[in-house]
Amino acid sequence: MSRLISPYEIVANSALPALRAMIARRLKEDFHLTQQQVAKRLGVTQATVSNYARKTRGMMVNLEADRTVVKAADKIARDLSADEPDSREALRSMTEVLDYIRFNKLMCTLHGDLEPGFPTEGCYACEGTFTGKDFDRLKVVGS
């Protein structure tokens, strides 16, 4: 039996770094921020931003090929370039982009490469099928 890699693992380990790398490039090139400024706005280390710039991190998947992701990365970079960026709004936007990536099955090829025995064709693991009624079953545990 294969390892059964969760779509969330693939998104966290490949799509999120790729999205952050896209945003980092835009902040550096379009808005002329330093690596330290980019790191602070993205909530990562300066070393991570350096790895994005050297293309040693955030390159497992090419998200630049999807026009919707490109437009979203442009908007997020614009938002984060402000003198006082709204990090909550940036985080919300990034979450929406990652959901878009998952729901539109942009990770299927990578999933097949990472888990060769897994039948990605016809897979529906990434589809968002929860409804409001489904969420009623879930309980929030307070601290």
N, C-alpha and C positions, 0 to 999 in steps of 0.2 A: 504494500500500500504506500502511496506517496505521502509526503509530509503534510499536505493540506495547508498550503499557505493562504492565510486570510487576505482578502482584498485590502483590508486596513493596514496590514503589514507592508504590502506592496506600495500603497499610497504613502505611508509614513516614511518608508525607506528609499523611495525613488521619486514619486510625484511631488511630495512636499519639498525635498531639496532642489528638484528641478525648477519648481515654481519660485522658490526663494532665490535661486541663481539668476533666473530671468529678471526678477525684481531688482536684485542687487546690481546687475549689469545696467539696468535703466537708471537707477539712482546714481551710479558712478558716471555713466556716459552722458546721460541727458540732463542731469541735475547737478553734476560736478561735485558730488559728495565724496568725502574721503572714505576709505575702508572702515575706519573707526566709526564714522557717522552712520554709514550703511549698517554696520553690525548692530549699533545701538537701536536703530529704527526697526530692524528685523528681529531683534532679540536673540542674536547669535553672537559668537565671538568674532573678533577681527580675523583670526586664523581661518575660520570657516569662510568668511568673505574672500579671503585670499585664495582659498581652495576653489571657490566658485570662479574667481577670475582666471585661475590657472587651468580651469576645467578638469580638476581632479576630484571634484565633488559636484553632485547635482546634474550628472550627465547620463544617467542610466536610461532616461527616456527623453525624447525630443518633443517638448511641448510647444515649441515655436511653430510647429506645423499646423496647429489648430488655431484658427482665427479668433475664436471666442476666448481661448486662454490668453492669446496675445493681447487682445483688447483689455481683458481683466488685469493682466500684469501691468500694462500701461497705466490703467486707472489706479491700481494699488500703489505703484511707484509715484505717481503724481500726488496721491494722498499723503504718502509717507515723506514726500519732499517738502511739505509745508514746515514753516518755522516751529509750529507746535502740532505735530501729527496726532491724529486720533488713533491710537494703537488698537482700541477695541473695534473700530470700524475696519481697520486693515485686517485684523484677525477674522472678523465676520466675512469679509470679502474673500480672504484666502480659503476659509472653510467652504464657502459656496463654490469656489473654483475647484477645490478638491472633490466636492460632491459631484460637480459637473463631470470631472475626469472619470470618476468611478461609475456614475450612472450611464455615461455615454461609452463605456467600455474602452477607454483609451489605454488601459493597462493590460488588455488581454494578450497581446503579443509578448510583452515582457513576462506575464504570468506563465505563458507556455514555455518561454526560455528558462525561467527559474525552476519550473516544475514540469519537466518534459512528459511525464506520464499522466498529467492532469488533462482531461478533455475540455479544453477551453471553448471549442465550438459548441454552440447551443447552451453554454453556461449562463446562468441567471443570478449568480452569487452577488453581483454588483448592483442589481436592480433595486431601486428603492420602492419596496412594496408596503411599508408600514402606512397605515391610515391613522387618523385621529383616534379611531376606535381601538386600534391596536395599542396605542400609547396609554390608553386607560388601564391596561393590564400592568404597566410598569409602575413601580413605586419609587419615589425619591426618598432616599434614606438621609435624614438630616444628621448633623454632627451633634 
